[in-house]
Amino acid sequence: MSHYIAPVRDMLFVMQELAGLAEVSSLPGWEEAGAELAEAVLEEAGRFAGEVIAPLNVVGDREGSRLVDGKVVVPTGFAEAYRQFVEAGWGGISSPDEFGGQGLPQLLAKPVTEMWKSACLAFSLCPMLTQGALEALLHHGTAQQKSVYLAKLVSGEWTGTMNLTEPQAGSDLSAVRSRAMPEGDHYRIFGNKIFITWGEHDVTENIVHLVLARLPDAPAGVKGISLFVVPKYLVNEDGKLGARNDVQCVSLEHKLGIHASPTAVLAFGESQGAIGYLVGEANRGLEYMFTMMNHARLAVGLEGVAISERAYQQARDYARERVQGRALGHESAGPIIRHPDVRRMLMLMKSQTEAMRALAYVTAAYMDQAARHPDPAERARYQARAELLTPVVKGWCTETAQEVTSLGVQVHGGMGFIEETGAAQHLRDARITTIYEGTTGIQANDLLGRKTVREQGKTLLALIEEMRGDARRIGRIEGEGFGQLAADLEAAIAALEGCTQHLIASSAEAPELAFAGAVPYLMLLGTVCGGWQMVRAAEAAQSRIAAGEPAAFYQAKIATARFYADHVLPRVLTQAHVVRHGARATLALDDSAF
């Protein structure tokens, strides 16, 4: 069972060469967030992730969280690790400094987040949901709510949750039935919520629940949902904790993976009603909750990157150590990494993980540009691009993680199927990521409907032109097969452009046929964007070699890009065929024929 070592050099390479760290650190207020600070932060975060959080992964999987006499007990070591996490100030790395955060850009915060998720996915979910609750209150809460809750959430002294799902209301939030009854300056909340990540635990003294519920006079459907902040313990005027609120954990889910993360069933108002406070305006709760959900979607996409990295590290280390058979071209038995098919699997894991990381970090940089670029037009352009790519990062990265973690098991052979090696845990833990914060189908519908068809492909077609320009420039580089790399990328871009135009046109005539191809289209866009970043990485690596820097690291970048172009980019042909021709077969059967 391998240890986790944060890939700091790879992360810095992507941040500097692909995501534009220099440009982000030139934005107002982030002048000090350059390469020197980034390296220092990543080195320290990597040490903390490897030494403090990573040892929790196996313990958490085996022990799990337990409900004992109405209280949730987390696995051994989790509470102490979280205390160290808070004391080190990691919870507020990108939060505003006015509430005690460090105010760093997303491009610096997201690699740190990846480390937590690689080290122990179950642990990382607690600060992730806290950050989401923080963002919702920061953007939509009252001045008093910000004063009461934000500093504690930023520090991590209190944790946060998002309470959307109910037994009858999963992805369809129009079916939410939880009620909010007005009472003076607050409300009494009644209802049940399920699948609440870190919804109850013994790690912090308070938990701040953000809850969707309906007012008595609310209109039907999603237009009648309001958002409420419901603390586990009420907060007195002096800031100290008061009485226990009427919210209880009635059970914990037994899950395929992430066993250490307590996924709670919460009952609000079993007695007199849980006291809650309206966030923002009535009946705008779903709009406000999307602030949390959009933050969480990019974070969950990073989970796909992170768990792929962890699975790759373990498979690589095992392949280096496991002696089995004599590989072709060798005279004696040796480690299985010599065998061509093991190398093929490792390269699939490595290349796709690097491509996912690059796209996720580039999207984070777009978010930073959208937040602080001095030109309003540029802010709008970057915002549109970040919104376009968020469902791709979420959907493509998590779907790809299913392949990467499965390959990790395969590299181990029979030992991969045995829990003691830990390879199977990565596969089990990764499985939830395609479901969290909206399934891949929901992400694909968002990509196609809201982000492509609604604006007739304006943002995406502009991105395609940028990708095409990069490919043409890179194709002029001499040596290392850059002409072929560029040609492969240009062919993939052409397929993407054709499918985009096809879906825009067909959505007007037969939307059900267009949306039957939405997931293949999302995967197509992810595959092409990943190839774009890998070819850019090869260009940057070649430039570094030409400048006389030590070549080994950069030669590996070029070789990995070549592998991606040969083994992954060709999937675009299949995906494009499915998008263009597969919809009628998808919808051909009557319901009764299944």
C-alpha positions in Angstrom: 0.0 0.0 0.0 1.7 3.2 -1.2 2.0 6.6 0.5 0.7 9.8 -1.1 3.3 12.3 -2.3 1.8 15.5 -3.7 3.0 16.0 -7.3 4.1 19.6 -6.6 6.3 19.9 -9.6 3.6 18.8 -11.9 1.1 21.1 -10.3 3.5 24.1 -10.6 4.2 23.3 -14.2 0.4 23.4 -15.0 -0.1 26.6 -13.0 2.8 28.4 -14.6 2.9 27.1 -18.1 -0.8 26.4 -18.9 -3.0 28.3 -16.5 -1.2 31.6 -16.5 -0.1 32.1 -12.9 1.8 35.2 -13.8 -1.3 36.7 -15.3 -3.4 35.8 -12.3 -0.9 37.2 -9.9 -0.9 40.5 -11.8 -4.6 41.0 -11.0 -5.6 43.6 -8.4 -5.0 42.3 -4.9 -3.1 39.2 -5.9 0.2 40.7 -6.7 2.0 38.6 -4.1 0.4 35.3 -5.2 3.2 34.5 -7.7 5.5 31.6 -8.3 7.5 32.0 -5.1 4.4 32.0 -2.8 2.7 29.2 -4.9 5.7 26.9 -4.4 5.9 27.6 -0.7 2.2 27.0 -0.2 2.2 23.8 -2.3 5.2 22.4 -0.6 3.8 22.9 2.9 0.3 21.7 1.9 1.9 18.6 0.3 3.7 17.8 3.5 0.5 18.2 5.5 -1.4 16.1 3.1 1.1 13.3 3.0 2.0 13.2 6.7 -1.3 14.1 8.5 -4.2 13.4 6.2 -3.1 10.5 4.0 -2.7 8.0 6.9 -6.4 8.5 7.6 -7.4 7.0 4.3 -7.2 3.3 5.1 -8.2 3.8 8.7 -11.3 5.7 7.7 -12.3 3.1 5.1 -12.0 0.2 7.5 -13.6 1.9 10.6 -16.1 4.2 9.0 -18.2 6.7 10.9 -20.7 5.3 13.3 -23.9 6.4 14.9 -23.8 5.7 18.7 -26.6 6.7 21.0 -27.7 9.4 18.6 -24.1 10.8 18.1 -21.8 10.3 15.1 -18.4 9.1 16.0 -15.7 9.5 13.3 -12.8 7.1 12.7 -9.6 7.1 14.7 -7.4 10.2 14.1 -9.9 12.2 12.1 -10.8 14.7 14.9 -7.1 15.3 15.7 -6.2 15.8 12.0 -9.0 18.2 11.6 -7.9 20.2 14.6 -4.4 20.5 13.1 -6.0 21.4 9.8 -7.9 24.3 11.5 -4.8 25.4 13.5 -2.8 25.6 10.3 -5.4 27.8 8.7 -5.9 25.6 5.7 -9.7 26.0 5.7 -9.7 29.7 4.7 -7.1 29.6 2.0 -9.3 31.3 -0.7 -11.7 33.0 1.7 -11.8 36.9 2.2 -9.3 38.2 4.6 -12.0 40.4 6.2 -13.3 37.2 7.8 -10.0 35.7 8.6 -9.2 34.0 5.3 -6.0 34.2 3.3 -7.8 35.5 0.2 -5.6 33.6 -2.3 -6.8 33.1 -6.0 -8.5 29.9 -7.0 -5.6 28.9 -9.2 -3.5 28.6 -6.0 -6.3 27.2 -3.8 -7.5 24.4 -6.2 -4.1 22.5 -6.2 -4.2 22.5 -2.5 -7.7 21.2 -2.5 -6.6 18.4 -4.9 -4.0 17.4 -2.3 -6.6 17.0 0.4 -8.8 14.9 -1.9 -5.9 12.7 -3.0 -4.8 12.2 0.6 -8.2 11.2 1.9 -11.3 11.9 -0.1 -13.6 11.3 2.9 -11.8 13.8 5.0 -11.7 16.4 2.3 -15.5 16.4 1.9 -15.9 18.2 5.3 -14.0 21.4 4.4 -15.4 21.2 0.9 -19.0 21.5 2.1 -18.0 24.1 4.6 -16.6 26.2 1.8 -19.8 25.9 -0.1 -21.9 27.0 2.8 -19.5 29.9 3.3 -19.8 31.0 -0.3 -23.6 31.0 -0.1 -23.7 33.1 3.0 -21.0 35.4 1.7 -22.9 36.2 -1.5 -26.5 36.1 -0.2 -26.6 36.2 3.6 -27.5 39.3 5.7 -24.9 41.4 7.5 -25.9 39.8 10.7 -25.6 36.2 9.3 -22.2 37.1 8.0 -21.2 38.4 11.4 -22.4 35.4 13.2 -21.2 32.6 10.9 -18.5 33.5 8.4 -15.5 33.9 10.6 -16.2 30.5 12.2 -16.7 28.8 8.9 -13.6 30.4 7.4 -11.5 29.2 10.3 -13.1 25.8 10.2 -14.0 26.0 13.8 -17.6 25.3 12.6 -18.4 23.2 9.6 -21.2 23.7 7.0 -23.5 21.5 5.1 -26.0 21.8 2.2 -29.4 20.2 2.6 -31.2 19.7 -0.7 -32.2 16.1 -1.1 -35.3 14.4 0.3 -36.6 10.9 -0.1 -38.9 12.0 -2.8 -36.8 14.8 -4.2 -33.4 13.8 -5.5 -32.3 15.7 -8.6 -35.9 17.1 -9.0 -35.8 19.8 -6.3 -39.3 21.0 -7.4 -40.5 18.1 -5.2 -39.0 19.4 -2.0 -41.6 19.2 0.9 -39.7 20.6 3.9 -41.7 23.4 5.5 -40.7 26.7 7.0 -43.2 28.3 9.3 -42.7 32.0 10.2 -42.3 32.9 13.9 -41.1 36.4 14.7 -37.6 37.0 13.3 -37.1 33.4 12.5 -38.8 30.3 11.1 -39.5 26.8 12.3 -38.2 24.2 9.9 -39.9 20.8 9.6 -38.9 18.0 7.2 -36.4 15.3 6.4 -33.2 15.5 4.4 -31.1 12.6 3.1 -27.5 12.2 1.8 -26.2 15.0 3.9 -22.4 14.8 3.7 -20.8 15.4 7.2 -24.4 16.2 8.3 -23.5 15.2 11.9 -20.2 14.5 13.6 -18.2 15.1 16.8 -15.3 17.0 15.2 -16.4 20.6 15.7 -18.7 22.2 18.3 -21.2 23.5 15.8 -22.5 22.6 12.3 -24.2 25.2 10.1 -26.8 23.6 7.9 -28.1 25.4 4.8 -31.6 24.0 4.2 -34.1 24.3 1.3 -37.7 24.5 2.5 -41.0 26.0 1.5 -42.9 28.9 3.1 -46.7 28.4 3.7 -47.6 30.7 0.8 -44.9 29.6 -1.6 -45.7 28.9 -5.3 -45.4 25.4 -6.5 -42.2 24.0 -8.1 -38.7 25.4 -7.9 -40.0 29.0 -7.8 -41.3 28.3 -4.3 -38.1 27.2 -2.6 -36.4 29.3 0.0 -33.0 28.9 1.7 -32.5 28.9 5.5 -29.5 28.8 7.8 -30.2 26.3 10.6 -27.3 25.8 13.1 -27.0 22.7 15.1 -26.6 24.9 18.2 -28.2 28.3 18.3 -25.9 31.2 18.7 -26.4 33.7 21.5 -26.1 37.5 21.0 -22.6 37.4 22.6 -21.5 34.8 20.0 -21.4 31.9 22.4 -23.3 28.7 21.7 -26.8 28.3 23.2 -29.4 25.6 23.1 -29.4 22.6 20.9 -31.6 23.1 17.8 -34.3 20.7 16.9 -32.3 18.9 14.2 -31.2 15.2 14.7 -29.3 12.6 12.8 -31.6 9.6 12.7 -29.3 7.3 10.7 -26.1 7.1 8.6 -26.1 5.6 5.1 -24.1 2.4 4.5 -22.2 3.2 1.3 -20.0 1.6 -1.4 -17.1 3.9 -0.5 -16.1 7.1 1.4 -16.9 5.2 4.6 -15.3 7.7 6.9 -17.5 10.5 5.6 -20.8 10.4 7.6 -23.6 10.6 5.1 -26.5 11.5 7.4 -30.3 11.4 7.3 -31.4 14.5 9.2 -34.8 15.1 10.8 -35.7 18.8 11.2 -38.5 19.6 13.7 -39.2 16.3 15.4 -40.2 18.4 18.4 -41.2 22.1 18.1 -39.4 22.8 14.9 -35.8 23.6 14.1 -35.1 27.4 14.3 -33.9 28.7 11.0 -33.2 32.1 9.4 -34.1 33.1 5.9 -31.1 33.7 3.6 -31.7 36.5 1.2 -35.2 36.8 -0.3 -38.0 34.3 0.0 -38.5 31.9 -2.9 -35.0 32.4 -4.3 -33.4 29.5 -2.4 -32.6 27.4 -5.4 -30.8 30.3 -7.1 -28.8 30.9 -3.9 -28.1 27.2 -3.5 -26.5 27.2 -6.9 -23.8 29.3 -5.5 -22.9 26.4 -3.3 -23.5 23.8 -6.0 -21.3 25.6 -8.6 -18.4 25.8 -6.1 -19.0 22.1 -5.3 -19.2 21.0 -9.0 -15.6 22.2 -9.7 -14.5 20.7 -6.4 -16.0 17.4 -7.3 -14.3 17.5 -10.7 -11.1 17.9 -8.8 -12.0 14.8 -6.9 -11.8 12.9 -10.2 -8.3 14.4 -10.7 -7.2 13.7 -7.2 -8.3 10.1 -6.8 -6.9 9.4 -10.2 -3.5 10.7 -9.1 -3.6 8.6 -5.9 -4.6 5.5 -7.9 -1.8 6.2 -10.4 0.8 6.6 -7.7 -0.1 3.4 -6.1 -0.2 1.4 -9.4 3.1 2.9 -10.5 4.8 2.0 -7.2 3.4 -1.5 -7.2 4.5 -2.0 -10.8 8.0 -1.0 -9.9 8.2 -3.4 -7.0 6.2 -6.4 -8.1 8.4 -9.1 -9.7 6.5 -11.4 -12.0 7.6 -13.1 -15.2 10.3 -12.2 -17.8 9.3 -9.3 -20.0 10.1 -9.3 -23.7 13.6 -8.0 -24.3 14.9 -9.0 -20.8 16.9 -12.1 -19.9 15.5 -12.5 -16.4 12.4 -11.9 -14.3 11.9 -8.4 -13.1 9.3 -5.8 -12.1 6.0 -5.8 -14.0 6.6 -2.3 -15.1 8.8 -3.8 -17.8 5.7 -5.5 -19.5 4.3 -3.5 -22.4 0.7 -3.8 -21.4 1.4 -2.7 -17.8 3.2 0.3 -19.3 0.2 1.0 -21.5 -2.1 1.0 -18.5 0.1 3.2 -16.5 0.4 5.7 -19.4 -3.4 5.8 -19.8 -3.6 6.6 -16.1 -0.8 9.2 -16.2 -1.8 11.0 -19.4 -5.4 11.3 -18.5 -4.7 12.5 -15.0 -2.4 15.2 -16.3 -5.0 16.2 -18.9 -7.7 16.5 -16.3 -5.5 18.5 -13.9 -4.6 20.9 -16.6 -8.2 21.6 -17.6 -9.3 21.9 -14.0 -6.6 24.4 -13.2 -7.1 26.4 -16.4 -10.8 26.7 -15.4 -9.8 27.9 -12.0 -7.7 30.6 -13.6 -10.7 31.7 -15.7 -12.6 32.1 -12.5 -9.9 34.3 -11.1 -9.9 36.4 -14.3 -13.7 36.7 -14.1 -13.4 37.9 -10.5 -10.7 40.6 -10.8 -9.8 41.5 -14.4 -9.9 45.3 -14.6 -11.8 45.2 -18.0 -15.6 44.4 -17.5 -15.8 42.9 -21.0 -12.9 40.5 -20.2 -14.5 39.6 -16.9 -17.7 38.7 -18.7 -15.7 36.7 -21.3 -13.8 34.7 -18.7 -17.0 34.2 -16.6 -18.8 32.7 -19.6 -15.8 30.4 -20.3 -15.6 29.2 -16.7 -19.3 28.5 -16.7 -19.0 26.6 -20.0 -16.2 24.4 -18.6 -17.4 23.8 -15.1 -19.8 20.9 -16.1 -17.1 19.5 -18.3 -14.6 19.5 -15.4 -17.2 17.9 -13.2 -18.5 15.3 -15.7 -15.5 14.4 -17.8 -13.0 14.3 -14.9 -15.2 12.1 -12.7 -16.1 9.7 -15.5 -12.5 9.4 -16.5 -11.6 8.7 -12.9 -13.7 5.5 -13.2 -11.4 4.3 -15.9 -8.2 5.4 -14.2 -9.1 3.8 -10.8 -10.2 0.6 -12.5 -6.9 0.4 -14.4 -5.2 0.8 -11.0 -6.9 -2.4 -9.8 -5.9 -4.1 -13.1 -2.2 -3.2 -12.7 -2.2 -4.9 -9.4 -3.7 -8.1 -10.9 -5.4 -10.4 -8.4 -4.0 -8.3 -5.6 -6.0 -5.4 -6.8 -9.1 -7.2 -5.9 -7.9 -7.8 -2.4 -8.8 -5.0 0.0 -5.4 -5.1 1.8 -3.6 -3.4 -1.1 -5.9 -0.4 -1.1 -6.3 -0.3 -4.8 -10.0 -1.3 -4.6 -10.7 1.6 -2.2 -9.8 4.2 -4.8 -12.3 2.6 -7.3 -15.0 2.4 -4.6 -14.4 5.9 -3.4 -14.4 7.3 -7.0 -17.8 5.9 -7.8 -19.7 8.6 -6.0 -18.1 11.4 -7.9 -20.1 11.0 -11.0 -23.3 11.3 -8.9 -22.4 14.1 -6.4 -23.7 17.6 -7.2 -25.6 16.4 -10.2 -25.1 13.2 -12.3 -23.1 13.3 -15.5 -26.4 13.4 -17.4 -27.3 16.6 -15.5 -23.9 18.1 -16.2 -24.3 17.2 -19.9 -27.8 18.7 -20.1 -26.4 21.9 -18.6 -23.5 22.0 -21.0 -25.7 21.4 -24.1 -28.8 23.4 -23.1 -27.7 26.4 -21.0 -24.1 26.7 -22.1 -24.2 25.9 -25.8 -27.7 25.9 -27.5 -29.0 28.9 -25.5 -26.3 31.2 -26.9 -25.9 29.3 -30.2 -22.4 28.2 -29.3 -20.9 31.7 -28.9 -18.6 30.9 -26.0 -17.6 27.4 -27.2 -17.0 28.4 -30.8 -14.7 31.2 -29.6 -12.8 28.6 -27.4 -12.6 26.3 -30.5 -10.9 29.1 -32.4 -8.4 29.6 -29.7 -7.6 25.9 -29.6 -7.2 25.9 -33.4 -4.9 28.8 -33.2 -2.7 27.1 -30.6 -2.6 23.9 -32.7 -1.4 25.8 -35.8 1.3 27.6 -33.8 2.5 24.4 -32.2 2.5 22.6 -35.6 5.3 24.9 -36.7 7.7 23.6 -34.0 10.5 21.6 -35.4 11.3 18.1 -34.1 9.7 15.8 -31.5 6.7 15.1 -33.9 5.0 18.4 -33.1 3.5 18.6 -36.6 1.8 15.3 -36.0 0.7 16.3 -32.5 -0.9 19.5 -33.9 -2.5 17.6 -36.8 -4.1 15.1 -34.4 -5.4 18.0 -32.3 -6.8 19.9 -35.3 -8.7 16.8 -36.4 -10.2 16.4 -33.0 -11.2 20.1 -32.9 -12.8 19.8 -36.3 -14.9 16.9 -35.0 -15.9 18.9 -32.0 -16.9 21.9 -34.1 -19.0 19.8 -36.4 -20.8 18.1 -33.5 -21.5 21.4 -31.9 -23.1 22.8 -35.0 -25.0 19.6 -35.5 -26.5 19.7 -32.0 -27.4 23.4 -32.1 -29.3 22.8 -35.4 -31.0 19.5 -34.3 -32.0 20.9 -30.9 -34.4 23.2 -32.6 -36.0 20.5 -34.6 -35.9 17.5 -32.3 -34.6 18.4 -28.8 -35.0 14.9 -27.5 -32.6 13.6 -30.2 -30.1 16.3 -29.5 -30.1 15.6 -25.7 -29.8 11.9 -26.2 -26.3 12.7 -27.3 -25.5 15.1 -24.5 -23.2 12.9 -22.4 -21.2 11.7 -25.4 -20.9 15.3 -26.4 -19.6 16.3 -22.9 -17.0 13.5 -23.0 -16.1 14.6 -26.5 -15.5 18.1 -25.4 -13.5 17.0 -22.3 -11.3 14.7 -24.5 -10.6 17.5 -26.9 -9.9 20.1 -24.2 -7.6 17.6 -22.5 -5.7 17.0 -25.7 -5.5 20.8 -26.2 -3.8 21.1 -22.8 -1.5 18.2 -23.3 -0.3 19.6 -26.6 0.3 23.0 -25.0 2.2 21.2 -22.2 4.4 19.6 -24.8 5.1 23.0 -26.4 6.0 24.5 -23.0 8.3 21.5 -22.2 10.1 21.9 -25.5 10.6 25.6 -24.8 12.2 24.7 -21.4 14.5 22.1 -23.0 15.5 24.7 -25.6 16.4 27.1 -22.8 18.8 24.6 -21.5 16.9 23.3 -18.4 17.4 19.6 -17.3 15.5 17.6 -19.9 14.2 14.5 -18.2 11.0 16.0 -16.6 10.2 17.9 -19.8 10.9 15.0 -22.1 8.4 13.0 -20.1 5.8 15.8 -20.7 6.3 15.5 -24.5 6.1 11.7 -24.4 3.0 11.8 -22.3 1.3 14.2 -24.7 2.3 11.9 -27.6 0.7 9.0 -25.9 -2.5 11.0 -25.2 -2.7 11.9 -28.9 -2.2 8.3 -30.0 -4.4 6.5 -27.4 -7.0 9.0 -26.1 -7.7 11.6 -28.7 -8.9 8.9 -31.2 -11.8 8.3 -28.9 -13.2 11.5 -30.4 -14.1 9.7 -33.6 -16.3 7.3 -31.8 -17.8 10.0 -29.6 -18.5 12.2 -32.6 -20.2 9.3 -34.4 -22.4 8.6 -31.4 -23.4 12.3 -31.1 -24.3 12.5 -34.8 -25.9 9.2 -35.4 -26.7 7.4 -32.1 -29.7 9.3 -30.8 -32.5 7.4 -32.7 -31.2 4.0 -31.5 -31.0 5.3 -27.9 -34.7 6.3 -28.0 -35.9 3.4 -30.3 -37.4 1.1 -27.7 -40.8 1.5 -26.0 -40.6 1.6 -22.2 -42.1 -1.8 -22.0 -39.4 -3.3 -24.2 -36.7 -2.9 -21.6 
